[in-house]
Amino acid sequence: MTMKIIVYFLGFVYIAIGSVFILYTRESIDALKKLMQEIPLKVLSALPAVFGILFFIAALATTFPWFFRVIGLFAICEAVVVFTNPYNLYSRLMDWYFNVSDKTQRLFGIISIIFGTAILAWIN
């Protein structure tokens, strides 16, 4: 039961984030940019690490546990990259992300909503 709650949480978080990025594109990007400037990357790296661990924990409560483990592994790898930031890789990626068009930002929001819906659809 606890694992299903985690899966519901993950699905609704992705749907909520995607919806905010579609409806309030410029405001959400500005808020994210401000967050990235105020909080050190080493602290921010905890967020993808937590999501990766949650994906690993919740994998057994889904129809495709291997997919959730792969997503969890990607999230943990992202946390390591954010924490170490080799060759300013993550900083350059975020600079690119903040400068893409609003249509591209909305596309990322749509992908997030689809991913969140898939998460909710794959609950056992």
Phi, psi and omega in degrees: 000319180296322180294324177295323178297320178296318179295316176301316179301311180299315180298314181291327177296314180296322178293317181295315180296317178298319179296318179296319181290335176280314186283321184236063189300300185294321181294320181290324177293318178297320178294320179293320178297317178296319178299318181293330180280329185272329184254131180298149181299326180297328177282319180295336181293344178292329183297307177294331177295317179296316179297322177297318178295320178297320177297320178295316181296318186277356186301324184287346180266013183241166178289325181240079184295331180296323180295318180292325177292321178295315178298319177298319178296318177299319180294320178292321175297320176297319179299320178294318179295318179296319182293315183274326180048060182292134179054030184054032183301311183290323178296318178293322178296318179292324175299318177297316183298321181287343183255003178283165185289165178296326178296321178292321177298318179294324176299317177298324176295318178296318178298321178295319178295317179297317180296317178296321177294320177296320178301313181293329181286338185263017178283135178290000000 
